[in-house]
Amino acid sequence: MSDYQILPFYFPTTVIFVDDSTDFLVNLSLQLSPELAFQLYDSSESALLALRGANNMTTPLERFFSCFHAGEDIPLSHHVIEINLDKIHREVYNEFRFEQVSVVVVDYDMPNINGIDFCRSIPDTAIKKVLLTGKADEKIAVMAFNEGIIDRFILKQDKAVINVLNKTIRELQRDYFNGIERMLADALAVGSHSFLQDALFAAEFQKICSELRIVEFYLSSNPDGILMLNSAGVESLLLVIDDSTLISHYEIAYDQGAPDELLTALKSNQLVPYFWKTQGNYTPSCHNWRDFLYPATEFKGKQWYYYSIVKNPPGYKTDTVLSYNEFIDHLDQ
């Protein structure tokens, strides 16, 4: 997640470590962050084989974008691209999402192939690459970095190598998502999801994620907001609306003959509506309309936002979703 924007979705991913020394890998694994999903390979051939089959998911461009055929009168030179927003939050139901490889950490000095040639052989160019090298190979690593073959290099002799490695991996995992979602994020910034690229709101979102210990999140539409999960799979829904959306809720409720109390509440800017039983707006079927309103927190970014956090939100069926803790336990076993 960038410091200046909120990605449409984010989830923990897997890191692959490659080194011909089994002892080094075992010692390394004992010092890595316990929240990190990783795989160890003492064979470069096995690691490359795993990487060729690891990231077989279609790209966000293929999953969420499609051509919209408006009719025969539209000239062939005019292409309309549509985004299927519902598919974004459905990413949470992909039980293989945590297996996606985002970062590879590879030793430079290996018998069959050196680390730089290994990085050149990784089929998925989106994967971030870290070279572990000795002092004598530092110049080679700098050249590989300047040529864009690797994204970082770390000296094995560095006394703080583990801390540097853990920090580097966290940064590169965010960069990985920034790279694969850039076009999707830019497209969604136009319209009711403008809060995604509001730097001030992005900082507020990071605070919320920290407080709730969120490890994965997915953009939601209808209602506008973000579905968030912690490592145990407990979900929260961050509802986010602006003034124009509040006005729209009021006008629809008024047209539907809503009670005066509800209309007054919608005009107060103190409550965020979440009519999850309908199509997102009030209808006369919402008899207990108070159950669909949540206390609002006002926030001033590029514009005024009103947000509310709904714990275990109704309307989302996440009982069968694989949690990150369950995935980590499976790796440990």
N, C-alpha and C positions, 0 to 999 in steps of 0.2 A: 504494500500500500504506500503510495507516494505521500509525502508530507503536504502536498498541495492539491490533491484530489482524492476522491473515493473511487475505488475500482468497482465495476459492476458486480464482480464476485471475487472471492478469495477463499482458499482453503489450504491447509497444510499439505506439503508435497514431500516427496522422497529425495534423499541425497545419496549418491553412490560414491563410495571411496574405493580407489584402486591403488594397490601397492603390492609389490612382489614379496614383501616381508609380512608374513602372517603375524609375527610377534608385534610388529608396529601397529598393525590394524587392531589387534586385540587390545593393546594398551590404549590406543586412541579411542576405541569404542567405550572404554570405561570412564573417559574424561569428557565425552561429548554431552551436550545438554540432554537431560532425560526426556525433554519434550520433542526431541528431533527424531523423525522417522528416517532410518538409513539402512543401506545394505553394504556389505563389505565384500570385496573381491581381491583375491591374491593372484588372479589370472586375468591379464588384459584381454585375452580372447573371450573368456566367459563374460567379462564385463561388457564388451562390445556387442556380444550376442544378446545380452539382456537389454541393452540400450536400443537395439534394433526393433525389439518387440514391446518396449515399455510404453512409449508415447504414441499409441496407435489411435488416440482420440482425434476426431476431426477438429479443425481449428475453430475458434469463435466466429470467424468470418463465415465458415461453412455452416455452423450450427444455428446462428442467430439471424443471419442476413439471407434474404431471398429476393428474387425479382418479382415485382408486383405487376400483373398484367391487367391494366385498367380497361382495356377494350380495343376493338379493332381500329378505332379512329386515332389511336395514339401512334405516331410515326415510329419506325424501327430505331431511329437515331435517339429516341427519348426513352431512357431507362429510369424506372422508379424502383428504388430499393426500399424494402420494408424490413422492420426488425420485429421478431417475435419475442416480446418481453416476457411472456409466460415461461419460455424455455429457460430463462436465466435462473429463476429461483428453483426450477426443477433439477438444476445441477446437483442439488443437495441429495437427490435420490440416486445418484450414480455411486454405487458401492465401491467402484474402483478408483474414485477420484484421488484418494490419498496416495495411490501407487504411481501417480504421474511424477516423472523425474524432472526436477527443476534445476538441480545443481550436480555437477560431477567434480570431485576432488581427486586429482591423480598425481602420483609421484612422477618426477621427471626421469629418474635413472632406473629403468626397468630393462630386463634382459632381452625380450623379444621386440619391444617397441618403446621408444621414449615417450614421455608424457605429452610432448607437443604434437607428435605424429598421432598419438592416441586421440587428442582433442580434434585434430583435423578429420579423424575417421568417424566422429560422432554424427549420426545421420540427422538428428534434430538440431537445426541451427539455433533454435530458441533457447536451448539448454545453456545455462551459465557454467563456465569452466574455470576451475581454480587449479593452479599448478603448485605442488609442493616441491620445493627444490633446495639443494644445498648451496652453500655460499659460492662454490666454484662455478655454479651454473646460473648465477644471478644475471649476468649479461645476456645469456640466451633467453632467459625468462622475460627480460625487459623488451627484447626484440619481438618475442612472440606476443607480448601485450600490445606493443605499438602497432603490430600488424593485424590486431583484432582476432588472433587465434585463441587467446585466453582472455578472461575478464579480470582476473587477479592472479597474483603469485605471492606465495608465503614461504619464508625461509624456515626450514625445519629446525634450525639451530636457535631460532628466536625463543627466548625464555617464556614469553607470553603467547606461544604459538596456539595453544588451545583456546584462549580467550579471543585472540585475533580470528581464529578459524570460526568459532561460534558466531561472532559478530558479523564476519564476512558472509557466512551462509545466510543469516537472517536478511541482510541487505540484498543479496543476490536473489533470494526467493521472491522478494518484493519486486525487484527489477524484472524477473522472469514474467510475472503477471502484468507488469506495466507494458512489457513488450508485446505479449500476445493479445492484450485487450485494448490497445491504444485506439484503434479505429472505433471499436464498440463504445468506449468511454466518450470519445469526441462526439459521436452521433447522438448519444443519450443526453448530452449536456444541453441540447436544444429542446425546450419544452419543460414539462413539469419535473424533470429530474435535473434541473440546473444546479441543485445543491451538490451534485457530484463533483463539480469543478469549482466550488467555492472554497478557497483555501481556509477561511475562518471556520466554516462549518466542518471541513475535513479535520481540523484540529479538535473541534468539539467531539466529532465522531471517534477519534482516537482515544479521547478521555473516556468516552462511554465504553468502548471496547476494553480498555484497561480495567475499568471498574467492574465490569461484568465478566472479565477474563474470557473474552470472545476469541475464538481461534479460526472461525470461518463465518462468512456472511455472503448474502446473495440479494441483489436488487429485486424488489417486489413492485409489481404494478397492480393497481386496483386491489388494495390501496397502495398509494405511493409510499415507499419506505424501503427498509432493509431488514430481511430476515437474518437473525444472528444466532449462532450456536456456540456454546462453550465446549470444552474438550469432552464433557460427559454427554453431550448431545442435548442439553437443556436449551430450549429455544426462547428467544425474545424477539419481538417485532418492534423496530423503530419506525413509528409513523412520522412522516415529514410532509407538511403542507405549507403553502404560502398564502398570501392574502387573496389572490385570484381564485385559488382552489377553495378557500373558505367561502368566498362569495358564491361560487358555483354550487357548493353544498347547500347554502342558504336558499338560493333561487330554486333549486330542484325540490327542496323540502317545502318551500312555499307553494310551488305549483302542485305538489302532491297533497296539499291541505294539511300540513303538519301542525301539531298543537303550538299555540303561542309560546309556551314555555321552551319548546325545542328551538323555535326560531330565535328567541331571545338568547338562548345558550349558544347558538351558532354565530350570533353577532357579537358575542362577548370577547372573542379571541382568547378565551381561557380554557377551551375544550377542543380536543381533536376528535372528529367523528371517525368511526370505523364500523360501518354497516356491513359486517362480514357475511350476513345471511342473504343479502341481496347482491346487486351488481356494484356495490360500493357506495350507493347513495340511499337516502331515506325513501321508503315506500310505506304505505299504510299498514303493511304486514308487520312493520317493526313496532309492535304494541308497547313493549318495554324499552322505549327509545333511550332511556337513561343508561341502559346496559351497553349501549354502543358509543358512549362518549367517554373520553379519557382526559385527565388533567393535562393541560398544555404547558410546556416550557417555551417561553419566547426567546428567540435567539436572533441577534442582528449580525448578519454576514453581509454579502453584497446586497441582500434584501432581507426583509423580516421573514423568519421561519417560525413555525410552531410545531414542536415535536413532542411525542409521548412514547414511553417505553411500555409495551404490553408483554408481560411475562406469560409464557405458555399460551400464545395467542390462539383463539378459536379460528377455525377456517383453514388451518394447516395440519396436514396429516403427516407427522414426522416420527410416529411411534416406531416405524421399521427402519428408520435411517441409521446407518452405521456411524457410530460416534468415533471421534479421533482416539479416545482412550481405548476403545475396543480394537481399533486398528493397531495401536502401539502394543497392546497385550498380545495380539496375534503375531506380530513381528518378534516379540520377546520369546514366545513359545517356539 
